[in-house]
Amino acid sequence: MPSRTRTRIQVRFPDIDMAHHVHNAVYLTYFETARTEFLDGFIPTDHDWSRKGLVLGRNEVDYRRPVRLRDAVEVETWCDRLGDRSFDLRYALFVKNGRARTLHAEGRSVLVCFDLEAGRTIPMPGKWRAALKEGMEKEGT
């Protein structure tokens, strides 16, 4: 599993607010897109999400610079904390201009392992923990 994923984001016209930049709530959608790509790297495609999966326990966004309609956006995603039943994903949203990248936002999500049938948290599956731990070791966290 790679320690980080890089996800390209297409800024859409409906993402833009009256100030002519991406609306603050849309950043969470960009992070969700990046999170999905990150999770696809270690959770099997045949996983039954209707029984056991993940719920969001927390979302945070730190806005650094505005993102505009024609900006080339890329989100890096990585894991920086493992708990017994949850883990943290971090996000760095960059705007690319040629080879240069400028940080425009940072974020964090706490994902909680959850049994949807029982309606309660569950310990993290061993394979998930091993994959996330491997990525964190590559990352040096």
N, C-alpha and C positions, 0 to 999 in steps of 0.2 A: 504494500500500500504506500502511495506517495505521502510524504509528510504534509504537503500542501497541495491544494488544487487551485487552479486559476480558471475562472469562469468569465467569459465575455458576456457583457450585458448590452442589449440593444435598448437605448433610451427611446421611448415611444412618445408621440405627441400627447397622449392623455396623461403621461407622467408629469407634465409641466404645469406649474401653478401660475397664478397671476403675476408673480414676480419674475417670470420667464426662466425659472430653474426648476429642477426636480423637487416635487413636494416632499416634505420630510417623511411622511408615512410610506412613501414608495421605496425608500431605502431598505425597509424591512422586507419588501417583496424581492428586491435585488439580493438581499442576504439569504432569503428562503431559496431562491434559484441556485445560488452558490452552495448552500447547505445540502440541497438535494444531490447536486453533482458530487460533493464530498462524500456523502453517505453511500452513494452508488459504488464508491470505490471499495467498500468492505462489507456491505450488507447484501446477501444473495438476492438476485432478481426475483426468485420465487418465494421470498419471505411473505408470510400472510400478515399484512399490516392490520387486518380487521380484528385480529386476536391479540397480538402483542406487538408493541412498537414504542414510539417515542411521543411525548407531549412536551410542549414548551413550558418551562418553568419561569423563564425570564428572558427579556430582550433589552439590549441597551444599544444606543447609537450616540456617537460623538461626531458632530458635524464640523468639519474643518473648513471646507470651501464648497461653494455651490457647484452642482453638476447641471450642465445645460443640454439642450436638445441634441446637438450634433456631436457631443463628446463621445470619445471612444472609451468605454468604461470596462474595467476588469476588476473582479473581486477575488482576492486570495482568501482561502479558508484553511484553518488548521485547528487542531485540538490542543488545548493547553492545560486541561485539568481533567482528571479521572476520579470519580467518586465510586461508592459501592453501587448506587442506583442512578447516577447522573454523570454527565460530562459537560464541559464547556467548549464551545466552538468560538473562535475569534475570526473576525473579518477585517480586511483592509481593502477599502475601495479606492482604486486609482483611476485617474484619467490619463490616458496615453496621448502623447503628442510626438510622433516619430518614435525615437528610442527612449525619450524621456517619459517618466511616470511621476505624477504628482498625487500625493495622498489627499483625498477629499473627505473621507469619512472612515471611522473605525467602529466596530461593533462587537457585541458578545451575546451569545445565546446559551442558556442552560437547558440542556435536553435531558428529560427524565424518562427512564425506562418504565413502561406502563403496561399492565395487563388490562386490556379494554373490556374483556368479559367480566373480570372480577372487580374492575373499577379501582385498582390500587397500584401503587408502585411495586416494582419487582427488581431483584438484583440484575445487573447488567450481564447479558450472555457472555460466556467466556471467550468466544471467537471475536465478538465485538471488542471486548477489553484488550485482547491480544493485538488486534489490528491497530487500535487507537494508541496503545502503548508503544508499538513499533514505530508509528509515525511520530509520536512525541520524542522518542529517543533520537530519531533522525534530526528532529528539530532542535534537540538539546534542551527540552523542557522537562 
